[in-house]
Amino acid sequence: MLNKKVKLIYNPAAGDRTFNSYLDQFLKLFQAAGFRVDIYRSMEPGDFKKGLENIDQSYEAIIVAGGDGSASEMVDLMQKEQIDLPLGIIPAGTANDFASFLGMTQNIENSIKRILDWKIKEIDVGRVNKRYFLNVCVGGIISQIAHGTETEMKNRLGKVAYYLQGLKELPNIKSMQLEIETSREKIEGEFLGFFIFNSKDAGGFKNIAKLASIDDGLFDLLAVKTGNILKLSTAAADLFNGKEIKNKNLIYLQDNYFKITLKNSSRDEHCDIDGEKGPAFPLEIELIPAAQKVFTA
């Protein structure tokens, strides 16, 4: 008897469209566990809200199949609609940093089974201006590369697409005059970009933010000041390989609040939120502790 109910929302165009061939397997495994599955198939960007219209107390959980952008959109909606249910994330997109950090695997069937183990954790989420996010908020050249990479290219080439776009952008690198204010200090200068992490992973790289935790009540900021590009590249390579940062132009600190203002610029600059275009500057970034329940391995 199917006496429990979950909502599955999936993006059929996510990544290499792998999840579509696992849909029947998802139903089989959840039905065997006693769940009735209510399915919403996304038809266009930004339509996840329609999939949540009938959510009520009869549901046990919401499961989203997609990449970081899909998971982030779902958390934004759940926080705004005050839907207090655990969220399961099946990594089916181009970038699946947050799902991977939660212990989900690229093997779709294994991830479904891990959600059915029903291990739930309360995690922090971020809010930039009025937009909630899960994993990372970035600005500067990193954000420009993400926005300039076509969706189809991302889906076909994955992380390689970002590298290729990055090479194209190198001749056009422009610094940003930023004021970064935390709850304790203010930093000003010329920056190439910044990351604000909730977890340790971003862009397919592991443990960039070595001190980060999704339930410690803190963000981790990595800001890159302008400097010798070769030395910065070497320092960044060390960072991506989990080594200690040894460059005065790489700033790493922790806080639960950031206000980032773009100075002396007429450009319409936006940040990047979990791999998607985010709000325009100025940015007010707050951490909301223990705000979202998620399934972990």
LOBA-725738 format. One record per residue (C-alpha): x, y, z. Coordinates in pm, whole numbers, padded with zeros to 5 digits, always signed. Each point is the difference from the previous one (the first is absolute). Layout:
N
XYZ
...
// end
This chain:
297
+00000+00000+00000
+00138+00339-00104
-00079+00205+00311
+00279+00261-00031
+00053+00264-00266
+00296+00187-00149
+00025+00262-00271
+00254-00054-00280
+00091+00305-00207
+00243-00055-00283
+00161+00194-00280
+00000-00222-00312
+00261+00220-00170
+00249-00007+00288
+00354-00115-00074
+00013-00281-00255
-00368-00084+00066
+00101-00320+00182
-00273+00020+00264
-00277-00046-00259
+00101-00364-00045
-00008-00054+00379
-00351+00132+00056
-00161-00346+00006
+00274-00124+00235
-00072+00292+00233
-00371-00092+00006
+00077-00368+00055
+00232+00062+00296
-00223+00257+00172
-00315-00204-00053
+00174-00305+00144
+00075+00213+00307
-00370+00088+00037
-00004+00341-00166
-00243+00144-00249
+00195+00230-00233
-00149+00325-00127
+00205+00107-00304
+00054+00343-00153
+00199+00020-00324
+00152+00341-00055
-00090+00145-00339
+00182+00334+00001
+00252+00190+00216
-00150+00142+00318
-00309-00220+00011
+00087-00206+00310
-00246+00213+00198
-00287-00168-00188
+00124-00335+00126
-00037+00116+00361
-00352+00140-00028
-00171-00305+00154
+00252-00065+00280
-00167-00054+00337
+00048-00196+00323
-00067-00332-00174
+00345+00007-00162
+00304-00153+00169
+00271+00158-00219
+00085+00180-00322
+00254-00152-00239
+00162+00203-00278
+00197-00156-00285
+00232+00246-00170
+00322+00192+00050
+00108+00264+00251
-00225+00258-00166
-00309-00220+00035
+00076-00077+00366
+00062+00369+00071
-00324+00106-00167
-00189-00256+00208
+00152+00123+00328
-00081+00360-00094
-00365-00094-00058
-00027-00217+00312
+00144+00275+00221
-00225+00269-00147
-00310-00220+00019
+00100-00125+00348
-00024-00365-00104
+00150-00191+00291
+00078-00333-00166
+00329-00183-00057
+00150+00045-00347
+00166-00283-00187
+00239+00092-00282
+00070-00250-00279
+00314+00118-00185
-00117+00006-00361
+00147+00329-00125
+00323+00130-00149
+00135+00112+00337
-00108-00194+00309
+00231+00145+00263
-00250+00026+00283
-00160-00342-00053
+00349-00149-00010
+00089+00178+00323
-00310-00156+00160
+00128-00343-00101
-00216-00061-00305
+00175-00172-00289
-00005+00036-00378
-00156-00346-00002
-00368+00101-00009
-00132-00327+00140
+00238+00013+00295
-00104+00359+00075
-00367-00101-00001
+00079-00280+00245
+00197+00239+00223
-00300+00232+00022
-00215-00300+00097
+00238-00062+00292
-00175+00312+00137
+00298+00167+00168
-00095+00364+00049
+00219+00292+00102
-00082+00366+00070
+00232+00229-00195
+00072+00371-00033
-00111+00186-00311
+00106+00335-00139
-00208+00296-00109
+00136+00262-00239
-00232+00300-00017
-00332-00193-00015
+00132-00315-00171
+00075-00312+00206
+00287-00228-00104
+00155-00329+00103
+00364-00016-00085
+00189+00298-00139
-00034+00365-00100
+00272+00130-00233
+00082+00325-00174
+00254+00138-00245
+00174-00193-00275
-00127-00333+00137
-00357+00120-00032
+00061+00137-00349
+00131-00337-00115
-00306-00179+00139
-00241+00244-00166
+00187-00013-00331
-00007-00379-00029
-00291-00126-00207
-00233-00250+00169
+00033-00254-00281
+00378+00020+00021
-00014-00052+00377
-00225-00303-00043
+00225-00159-00263
+00344+00081+00140
-00063+00050+00372
+00292+00156+00190
+00209+00014-00318
-00243+00259-00138
+00091+00239+00283
+00371-00046-00066
-00046+00076-00370
-00207+00309+00077
+00260+00107+00256
+00273-00011-00265
-00214+00215-00228
-00052+00254+00278
+00368+00037+00101
+00074+00295-00236
-00307+00183+00135
+00064-00036+00373
-00104+00318+00178
+00037+00065+00368
-00277+00130+00224
+00032+00275+00260
-00176-00162+00294
-00084+00082+00358
-00052-00322+00196
-00154+00057+00341
-00035-00281+00255
-00143+00006+00352
+00351+00082+00127
+00200+00179-00268
+00004+00180-00334
+00228-00087-00293
+00044+00222-00306
+00200-00039-00319
+00022-00125-00355
-00127-00357-00031
-00019-00252-00280
-00279-00182+00177
-00128-00170+00313
-00165-00321+00123
-00230-00023+00302
-00033-00367+00092
-00249-00190+00211
+00161-00339-00072
+00358-00092-00090
-00061-00070-00370
-00065+00210-00310
+00053-00023-00375
+00079-00371+00021
+00293+00062+00236
+00009-00162+00342
+00094+00163+00330
+00070+00350-00135
-00140+00148+00321
+00187-00225+00242
-00171+00130+00315
-00352+00011-00141
-00288-00196+00149
-00369+00010-00090
-00108+00017+00364
+00257+00223+00172
-00189+00330-00029
+00276+00153-00215
+00080+00077-00362
+00352-00032-00138
+00119+00289-00217
+00279-00039-00256
+00074+00333-00171
+00261+00043-00274
+00171+00339-00016
+00178+00115-00314
+00364-00100-00017
+00255-00192-00200
-00215-00238-00202
+00260-00278-00003
+00042+00011+00377
-00375+00010+00046
-00038-00298-00233
+00256-00195+00200
-00170+00091+00328
-00340-00094-00145
+00138-00336-00116
+00127-00063+00354
-00342+00094+00135
-00182-00238-00236
+00236-00276+00107
-00076+00059+00367
+00332+00166+00084
+00056+00303+00222
-00047+00340-00167
+00322+00202-00014
-00093+00319-00181
-00097+00335+00156
-00245+00062-00285
-00210-00303+00093
-00220+00088+00297
-00166-00279+00198
-00226+00068+00299
-00321-00115+00168
-00309+00199+00097
-00379-00024-00009
-00060+00332-00175
+00147+00182-00299
-00094+00321-00174
+00178+00037-00333
-00015+00330-00186
+00135+00062-00349
+00172+00339-00013
+00056+00238-00293
-00164-00214-00266
-00284+00063-00241
-00011-00369-00099
-00311-00203+00087
+00177-00270+00197
-00172-00307+00140
+00125-00272+00230
-00036-00371-00071
-00206-00219+00234
+00058-00377-00007
+00094+00015-00367
-00282+00231-00110
-00026+00377-00048
-00072+00169+00332
-00090+00350+00128
+00177+00319-00104
+00240+00195+00222
-00006+00118+00274
-00031-00337+00174
-00111-00061+00356
+00078-00361+00086
-00134-00155+00319
+00027-00350+00142
-00322-00160+00128
+00103-00275+00246
-00165-00345+00001
-00259+00123-00248
-00039-00302-00231
-00038-00373+00052
+00184-00212-00258
+00067-00368-00057
+00360-00108+00046
+00188-00327-00050
// end
